[in-house]
Amino acid sequence: MPVPAPELGSFDFVPETKENLEWADLVTVDLSLFNTPEGKKELAQTLIKAVREDGFFYVKNFNISQERVNRQFAIGKRFHDIPLEEKLKYVPEGLDEGKFNGYIPAGRRILEPVSGLRDRVAMYNIPKFDGHFPHSHPPLIQDNLPEIEEFARSLHSEVLDPLHELLAIALELPEDYFTNIHKYQVKSEDHLRYMKYGKFTPEENKQLGYLWGQGHTDLGSWTLLFRQPVAALQIQNHKTGEWKHVKPQDATLTVNACDALSFLTGGYVRSTIHRVTSPPKDQQHVDRLGLLYFSRPNNDVPLKTVDSPVLQREGYTKNSFEESGNPVPTMEEWTFAKQKWQRTKNVVRGDAKHQNALILPGHREKVYA
């Protein structure tokens, strides 16, 4: 049951855009079907199609009320309204080395070198409540911490555990295979994030080529994105290479598969390429507030290809590390190698050296248009 929490006030979502955008046609994983063997089998096939073709998909009927979600958005909004000097007290030590729990201020990247325009992306990351991480937060977060913990834990039991079980079924593995390497009580770098994309003026958006964040993949297993109506997220279809907007759907999560699952399946699960554009004209006057959860395997898990009958039949038996003969990293090694690259300060968009940096032996990163 949700825990009582201080009064936060209401959170009002902006209206959806009226512009005629090209929306991605994504499948929906309906977890109301999860409780029967036949339903699981159907959902497993739906899920594997999604992660092979689109990478993004919707999840509905995941047993977390919209009221609870709205309260998290309200906490996020209230946090980002705190004066900057107060938030800066919670910047993590070692940010330049890839540390990320706490406040990450905006402006670390130069988006347009001539004008000097910098990113306006700020975030606050809250790690797992598994006993491995300190929880020292601003009073607003601390006052609401029991509710935040309950919400974060419920994402594991109600969303992530079912997705991991379905993936195992689809790959003809024991049903607990992926849940066993994503145990909540074992140390991993999962985190809940309150994220804010600050708005740009129409003139600034034009200078940026209407692109706020270049195409990239996420480093973990799954990213959970809660519905918000500002239309800025685009995904690249694995087959066609086309960019399309992701439409906000009521009472759903938008989920994408990430790098760790791609490594663990020898590339069979595709890590989804996505980017953030400037919103449509009728939404450019507002900031874009995001509520996300990043799922990652336990830190000690080696990212080697699993021994799956499906992968054997389909010929996906080695990931890029294994094919190159380089050491296979643990999830912890992979996390901080990529996070250090992602958090590089003062990097200029278009810097080829950074965009294709060798972050571990056998792996060069890539930024997409």
C-alpha positions in Angstrom: 0.0 0.0 0.0 1.2 3.6 -0.7 2.6 5.3 2.4 1.3 8.6 3.6 3.3 11.6 2.5 3.3 15.4 2.9 0.9 17.5 0.8 2.5 18.3 -2.5 -0.2 20.1 -4.4 -1.6 19.1 -7.7 0.5 18.4 -10.9 -1.1 19.6 -14.1 0.1 18.1 -17.4 0.1 20.5 -20.4 -2.3 19.7 -23.3 -1.2 17.3 -26.0 0.0 18.8 -29.2 -2.5 19.4 -32.0 0.2 19.1 -34.7 0.0 16.2 -37.1 3.2 14.4 -36.2 4.4 11.1 -37.6 3.9 8.7 -34.7 5.7 5.3 -34.3 3.3 2.3 -34.3 4.4 0.5 -31.1 3.0 -2.7 -29.6 1.5 -2.8 -26.1 2.4 -5.4 -23.4 -0.8 -5.8 -21.4 0.3 -7.2 -18.0 -3.3 -8.1 -17.2 -2.6 -11.2 -19.2 0.5 -12.1 -17.2 -1.2 -14.4 -14.6 -2.0 -17.3 -16.9 0.4 -19.6 -18.7 -1.3 -18.9 -22.0 -1.2 -15.1 -21.3 2.5 -15.3 -20.5 3.3 -17.2 -23.7 1.4 -14.6 -25.8 3.1 -11.7 -24.0 6.5 -13.2 -24.4 6.1 -13.3 -28.2 4.7 -9.7 -28.1 7.7 -8.6 -26.1 10.4 -10.3 -28.2 8.8 -8.8 -31.4 9.0 -5.3 -29.8 12.6 -5.6 -28.7 13.7 -7.0 -32.1 11.9 -4.6 -34.3 11.0 -1.3 -32.6 12.9 -1.5 -29.3 10.3 0.7 -27.7 6.9 -0.5 -26.5 4.1 0.4 -24.2 3.2 -1.4 -20.9 -0.3 -1.1 -19.4 -2.2 -2.6 -16.5 0.9 -2.6 -14.3 -0.9 -2.1 -11.0 0.5 1.3 -10.1 -2.2 4.0 -10.0 -2.1 7.3 -11.9 -2.4 9.1 -8.6 0.8 7.6 -7.4 2.5 8.5 -10.7 1.2 12.0 -10.5 2.6 12.4 -7.0 6.1 11.5 -8.3 5.7 14.1 -11.1 4.7 16.6 -8.4 7.8 15.8 -6.3 9.9 16.2 -9.5 8.5 19.6 -10.3 8.8 20.8 -6.7 12.5 19.6 -6.7 13.4 21.5 -9.9 11.8 24.6 -8.5 14.3 24.6 -5.6 16.9 27.4 -5.9 19.9 26.3 -7.9 22.4 27.1 -5.1 20.5 24.6 -2.9 20.4 21.9 -5.5 24.2 22.3 -6.2 24.9 21.0 -2.7 23.8 17.6 -3.9 26.0 17.3 -7.0 27.8 13.9 -6.6 31.5 13.7 -5.9 33.2 12.2 -8.9 30.6 13.4 -11.5 33.3 13.8 -14.1 34.3 10.1 -13.4 30.8 8.8 -14.1 29.1 9.1 -10.7 25.5 10.1 -11.1 23.4 9.7 -8.0 22.2 13.1 -6.9 21.8 16.4 -8.8 23.3 16.7 -12.3 23.1 20.4 -13.3 22.3 21.6 -16.8 24.8 23.1 -19.1 27.6 20.5 -19.2 27.5 20.2 -23.0 27.8 22.8 -25.8 25.0 22.2 -28.3 25.9 25.0 -30.8 29.5 26.2 -30.8 29.0 29.5 -32.6 26.4 30.9 -30.2 27.7 28.8 -27.3 24.2 27.5 -26.5 24.4 24.8 -23.9 22.1 22.0 -22.9 19.3 22.7 -20.4 18.9 19.2 -19.1 18.9 18.9 -15.3 18.2 15.7 -13.3 18.1 14.3 -9.9 18.9 10.6 -9.5 17.8 8.4 -6.6 19.6 5.0 -6.2 18.0 1.8 -5.0 17.0 1.3 -1.3 19.1 -1.9 -1.0 21.4 -0.9 1.8 24.4 -0.2 -0.6 23.8 3.5 -1.2 23.6 6.5 1.2 20.5 8.5 1.0 21.3 12.1 1.8 18.7 14.3 0.0 17.2 17.8 0.1 14.4 18.2 2.6 11.7 17.9 0.0 13.1 14.5 -1.1 13.9 13.4 2.4 10.3 14.2 3.6 8.9 12.1 0.8 11.5 9.3 0.9 9.2 6.5 2.2 6.8 7.1 -0.6 9.6 7.3 -3.2 11.0 4.1 -1.9 7.7 2.3 -2.1 7.2 3.6 -5.6 10.6 2.5 -6.8 10.3 -0.9 -5.3 6.9 -1.4 -6.9 8.4 -0.8 -10.3 10.5 -3.9 -9.7 7.8 -6.1 -8.5 5.0 -4.9 -10.8 6.9 -4.1 -14.1 10.5 -5.2 -14.2 10.1 -8.7 -12.8 7.3 -9.5 -15.2 9.3 -8.2 -18.2 12.4 -10.2 -17.1 10.3 -13.3 -16.8 8.7 -12.8 -20.2 12.1 -12.3 -21.9 13.3 -15.5 -20.3 10.3 -17.4 -21.7 10.8 -15.9 -25.1 14.5 -17.1 -25.1 13.5 -20.5 -23.7 15.5 -20.0 -20.5 14.4 -20.8 -17.0 11.7 -18.2 -16.1 13.8 -16.8 -13.2 16.9 -16.4 -15.3 16.8 -12.6 -15.7 15.1 -11.9 -12.4 18.0 -13.7 -10.7 20.5 -11.2 -12.2 18.3 -8.2 -11.4 17.7 -8.9 -7.7 16.6 -5.8 -5.9 18.5 -6.6 -2.7 21.8 -7.1 -4.7 23.9 -4.0 -5.5 23.1 -2.5 -8.9 23.1 1.0 -10.4 19.3 1.3 -10.9 17.9 4.7 -10.2 14.7 6.8 -10.3 15.1 10.1 -12.1 13.3 13.4 -12.0 14.4 15.1 -15.2 13.8 18.5 -16.6 14.5 19.7 -20.2 14.4 23.5 -20.0 12.7 25.2 -22.9 14.5 27.2 -25.7 13.1 30.1 -27.6 11.9 29.5 -31.2 15.1 31.3 -32.4 17.3 29.1 -30.3 15.5 26.0 -31.5 16.3 27.0 -35.0 19.9 27.5 -34.2 20.0 24.0 -32.7 18.4 22.4 -35.8 15.4 21.6 -33.6 17.5 18.9 -31.9 18.0 18.9 -28.1 19.7 15.6 -27.6 21.4 13.4 -30.3 20.5 9.8 -31.0 21.9 7.4 -28.4 21.2 4.1 -26.6 20.8 3.6 -22.8 23.3 1.5 -21.0 21.2 -0.7 -18.8 18.5 -3.3 -19.3 15.2 -1.4 -19.5 14.3 2.3 -19.3 10.8 3.1 -18.0 9.4 6.4 -19.0 6.1 7.6 -17.5 3.6 9.3 -19.8 4.0 13.1 -20.2 2.4 14.9 -23.1 5.3 17.1 -24.4 6.1 15.4 -27.8 9.9 15.5 -28.1 11.0 11.8 -27.9 11.8 10.2 -31.2 12.9 6.6 -31.9 14.8 5.2 -34.9 13.2 2.1 -36.3 15.7 -0.8 -36.4 14.6 -2.0 -39.8 14.0 1.2 -41.8 16.2 3.8 -39.9 13.3 6.2 -39.9 12.8 8.6 -37.0 9.3 8.8 -35.5 7.7 10.4 -32.5 6.6 8.4 -29.5 3.0 9.2 -28.7 2.0 9.6 -25.1 -0.6 7.0 -24.2 -2.9 7.3 -21.2 -2.2 4.9 -18.3 0.9 3.4 -19.9 4.6 3.2 -19.4 6.9 3.6 -22.4 9.7 1.1 -22.2 12.9 0.7 -24.2 15.5 -2.1 -24.3 19.1 -1.1 -23.6 22.7 -2.0 -24.0 23.1 -4.6 -21.3 20.3 -6.8 -22.7 21.8 -6.5 -26.1 25.2 -7.7 -24.8 23.5 -10.5 -22.8 21.7 -11.7 -25.9 24.5 -11.4 -28.4 22.7 -8.5 -30.2 19.4 -10.4 -30.5 17.7 -7.8 -28.3 18.3 -4.5 -30.0 19.3 -1.5 -27.8 17.0 1.2 -29.0 18.3 4.4 -30.6 16.4 7.4 -29.5 16.8 11.2 -29.3 15.0 14.3 -28.0 13.9 17.0 -30.4 12.4 20.4 -29.8 8.7 20.1 -29.1 6.0 21.1 -31.6 5.3 24.8 -31.8 2.2 24.6 -29.6 4.4 23.1 -26.8 7.6 25.0 -27.1 6.6 27.5 -24.4 6.9 24.8 -21.6 9.6 22.9 -19.9 9.6 19.1 -20.4 9.5 17.2 -17.1 10.3 13.5 -17.1 9.9 10.7 -14.6 12.0 7.7 -15.5 13.4 4.6 -13.9 16.6 2.9 -15.2 17.0 -0.8 -14.6 20.4 -2.5 -14.7 21.7 -6.0 -14.0 23.5 -6.5 -10.7 26.9 -5.0 -10.6 28.8 -8.3 -10.5 27.1 -9.8 -13.6 29.5 -10.4 -16.5 27.9 -9.2 -19.8 28.5 -12.4 -21.7 26.0 -13.9 -24.1 23.5 -16.2 -22.3 23.2 -19.9 -23.4 19.8 -19.7 -24.9 18.3 -22.3 -27.3 16.7 -19.5 -29.3 20.0 -17.6 -29.6 21.8 -20.8 -30.6 19.2 -21.5 -33.4 19.3 -17.9 -34.6 23.1 -17.6 -34.6 23.4 -14.9 -31.9 26.1 -16.6 -29.8 28.7 -13.8 -29.2 28.4 -10.1 -28.4 30.9 -7.5 -29.6 33.3 -8.0 -26.7 33.4 -11.8 -27.2 33.8 -11.5 -31.0 36.8 -9.1 -30.6 38.4 -11.4 -28.0 38.5 -8.6 -25.5 37.6 -9.1 -21.8 33.9 -9.1 -21.2 33.1 -6.4 -18.6 30.9 -6.7 -15.6 27.9 -4.6 -15.4 29.6 -2.3 -13.0 32.6 -1.8 -15.3 30.3 -1.1 -18.3 28.2 1.3 -16.3 31.0 3.6 -15.2 32.8 3.4 -18.5 29.8 4.6 -20.4 28.6 7.0 -17.7 32.1 8.7 -17.6 31.8 9.1 -21.4 28.2 10.5 -21.1 29.1 13.0 -18.4 32.2 14.5 -20.2 32.1 18.2 -19.4 32.2 20.9 -22.1 32.1 18.5 -25.0 30.9 20.2 -28.2 28.2 18.6 -30.3 29.8 17.1 -33.4 33.2 16.4 -31.7 34.0 13.2 -33.7 36.7 12.2 -31.2 34.2 12.1 -28.4 31.3 10.7 -30.4 33.4 7.6 -31.4 35.5 7.3 -28.3 36.9 3.9 -27.3 35.4 3.6 -23.8 36.5 -0.1 -23.1 38.8 -2.4 -25.1 36.6 -3.7 -27.9 33.9 -1.1 -27.7 33.6 2.3 -29.4 30.6 4.5 -28.6 28.4 6.0 -31.3 26.2 9.0 -31.5 23.4 9.1 -34.1 22.0 12.0 -36.0 
